[in-house]
């Protein structure tokens, strides 16, 4: 969706260094997630991506949304503003990123 809605740099944030390095590694990933890694690499050819390592404590929004999706059985997408139940978590989760 980021590629469709914006022409800007795409930040890929993860608490997993293994996940981030697999996206930037040129070798073929034969893990169970290899197909997902290949799909991400194909998107990375279309736009500039910047992998950013974050701490688990900075990833509360994704955990909250995953729990919401599981409990509500929903795959909703909110554009421009977060849903009310995570608005404060989004503000607390934001991590400044330098664009060097």
N, C-alpha and C positions, 0 to 999 in steps of 0.2 A: 504494500500500500504506500510506503514511503516513496517508492520510485514513481508511482502513479500520481501522487498528490504534490510532489515537490521536486525542484531541480537542485536542491541543496545537497550537501554532503550528508551521508547516512551514517549515524553513529550506531554501532552494534555493541551494546553493553552486556556483559556477562560476568558472573562471579566465577566462572570456570575458565581457567587459563588453558586447559586442554581444548575446550570448545573454540576459544579465540585463536589458538595456534593452528588448529586444524583448518580454519578458514583461510589462513594466510600461508599455509604450507603447500608447496607445489606438488607433493607426492599424492598418490591415489589413496584415498581412505577406504579401507576394506572392513571397517567396523560396522556394527549394526546400524549406525547412524550415517554411514557413508553416502547414501543417496541424498539425505538432507544436506550434508556438507557440499556435495556436488551442485545441488540446486542453489545453495547460498553463493557458491563461487560463480555460478552463471549470472546471478544478479549483480555480483560485484564487478562483472565486466561492463555492465550498463551504467554504473554510477560509481563515484568515489565513495568508498566505505572506510570508516575508521574504527578499528576494534578498540574497545575501552574496557579495561579490567575494573570491576567494581567489587566492593565488599558485600558479603551476604546481607549485612545490616542496611545496605543501600538498595536492596532489591525487594523491598517490602511490597511495592506496587504490583510486581509480577506475581508474587505469591498470593496477594489478595485477589487479583483478577483470576488466577488459576482456581482458587477456592470458590470464587463466585461462579465461574463457568461450570465447575463440577456440581455445586449445590443447586444452581438454578437451571442447569442443563441448557446453558445459553452460550452462543458464540457471537454476542453483540459486539459492535464496534462503535466507539464514540469518537467523533471528529471534532477538533478544535477545543473541547473542554472535557475534563474527566467527569464520570458519573459522580453524583453527590457522595456516595459511600466511600470514595477514595480520594476526594479532593485534598484533604489535609495530609494524607499519606504521600500524594504526589509532590506537594510542596516540601515535605520533609525529606523525600527520597532524592530530589534533584541534586546532581553532582556537577559542579562546574567543570567544563572541558576546555582545554586550550586547543586552538585550531592550527597548530604548527605543522 
